[in-house]
Amino acid sequence: METVEDVTRFRLVGGDLALDFVNTRSGPPVGTPDDDTLTSYPELVAWGVYAGALTEAEAAALRRLSRDDPGGAHAALARALRTRDYLDEIFRPLTAGRDPNTADLARLRDDEADALGHAQLEPGSTFAWAWRNDHTLARPLRPVVHAAVQLLTTGALDRIKGCGGCRFLFNDESKNRSRRWCSMDDCGTAEKIRRYVAVRRTRATR
């Protein structure tokens, strides 16, 4: 079972489930990621609960299933990481106004078809897709893939941005679309400190 330390490593700053999934790998804005919060199937399940993609009951069932089928759990994690890779390749070009690779979009299309094949439409204020009856190890991925398709087909693509201080992506929901940082508490504060130090250094050399 995940520990408090495991859970607190997760960050939900993307404003969208698919972007938060991409953000489970962190690092500098350019170059190779230097930290990954998804290194085991239990961590994938823990992230799903933390992000609201899984209920506690679903997570408990998946943990039991993964213990009974470690090979299947390993394969499901590998699939999740491949999905994260191609979602990164889809969304990151959009932050620079470029179109994603058609091969990556085809992968997303195929995974969305698979996800909906395991879903049911459930009534509410509107009908919505749900995966309550999906008892496969791929269950954590279903809502992530669907969220990615929803963002691409119903969202404002010019609101998808990259943080100026790290590799995190986010959906800019500010009124004037001026958001620059994943979080003002982290990269935003670091930039303020950097500017403050630079100003102090400049004044000291005059």
Secondary structure, 3 states (H helix, E strand, C coil): CCCHHHHHCCCCCCCCHHHHHHCCEECCCCCCCCEECCCCHHHHHHHHHHCCCCCHHHHHHHHHHHHHCHHHHHHHHHHHHHHHHHHHHHHHHHCCCCCCCHHHHHHHHHHHHHHHHCCEEECCCCCEEECCCCCCCCCCHHHHHHHHHHHHHHCCHHHEEECCCCCCEEECCCCCCCCCCCCHHHHHHHHHHHHHHHHHHHHHCC
